[in-house]
Amino acid sequence: MGQALWRLPPRQQQQLQEELADHLAESGGGKRDPVVISFLPVLGRDGGGAQRRAPQHCYSPDIYHLLKTRRGKEQHGFIDLEMLPPELGITILSYLNATDLCLAGCVWQDLGHDEYLWQGLCKSTWGHCSIYNKRLPAGFSYRRLYLQLDEGCLTFNANPQEGISYFMSKGILVDHPTELAKFIFYTRRLNWKMLRIYLDERRDVLDELVTLHNFSNQFLPNALRDFFRHIHAPEERGEYLETLITKFSHRFCACNPGLVRDLGLSPDAVYVLCYSLILLSIDLTSPHVKNKMSKREFIRNTRRAAHNVSEDFVGHLYDNIYLIGHVAA
């Protein structure tokens, strides 16, 4: 990283040198380490009263000895981040979560309230918000935005409509299906049961959310797992599940035109295959089913409903569920 990163202001260098001299005098009975002496501009006086100066080519303290001697008299091993270069201090704090960063702000106020750190926490937790693309007003704080986003998610998990209204009242989101779908797609803080209730009411947001998925070059069961990872399947079969599978079938075919052409698939055929995969997943994973469906039975039953699908392709579907597991787990 270069020597320039480790240089400190002259006043801080002098403070470190004085503390180091005191530490060596206490721990070594007056004996001084020649390695450490080499980087101290003025450590003490010799027998004749002349000052002992460091070599002129040494521009700053050695970082190893700097960190080693900053433990202090109590030997707690505590390093003051404010004594390090700002770039290094911010890098260390960037590994903390929001709670730990707030606690760190009680000790190092300037570093703990750094906008760069809180901006990273906001965008890593909530990947998309409408406010990210707006011109930020004077006095804007990403730390305050993080607290508002966290409060909004807690509100959403109790009442979805109130949660979305809270985001809009704070200017975090705008009432547009695409913006709401992107917020949901890039957020993992929303309760999946409440999200299902909200998407069941806002089908326009559900349509936009489906289009955000890219199923290109994905095997059908893997694509279905990815889909249900973002949009959880309902616990019972009903109109909402049928709507999800219908939208998935059309999106899968739109993302894989070559596969559709080569295998003779269609949205209706994919719809049938998805239901077959869900039923097979339940059959193979449920402890209540004693007689598991065999591969031959699955191929025979599936091809009765989807005549254009090859036997080999259906067999690969069975193998995927048997080896990997449920598509909607």
Salt bridges, closest charged atoms under 4 A:
GLU19 OE1 - ARG70 NH1 2.20
GLU26 OE2 - LYS73 NZ 3.92
ASP150 OD1 - ARG189 NH1 3.16
ASP175 OD1 - ARG202 NH2 3.83
GLU179 OE1 - HIS128 NE2 2.88
ASP200 OD1 - ARG203 NH2 2.56
ASP204 OD1 - ARG202 NE 3.08
ASP207 OD1 - LYS247 NZ 2.31
ASP226 OD1 - ARG229 NH1 3.32
ASP226 OD1 - HIS230 ND1 3.96
GLU239 OE1 - ARG203 NH2 3.12
GLU311 OE1 - ARG303 NH1 4.00
ASP319 OD2 - LYS295 NZ 3.14
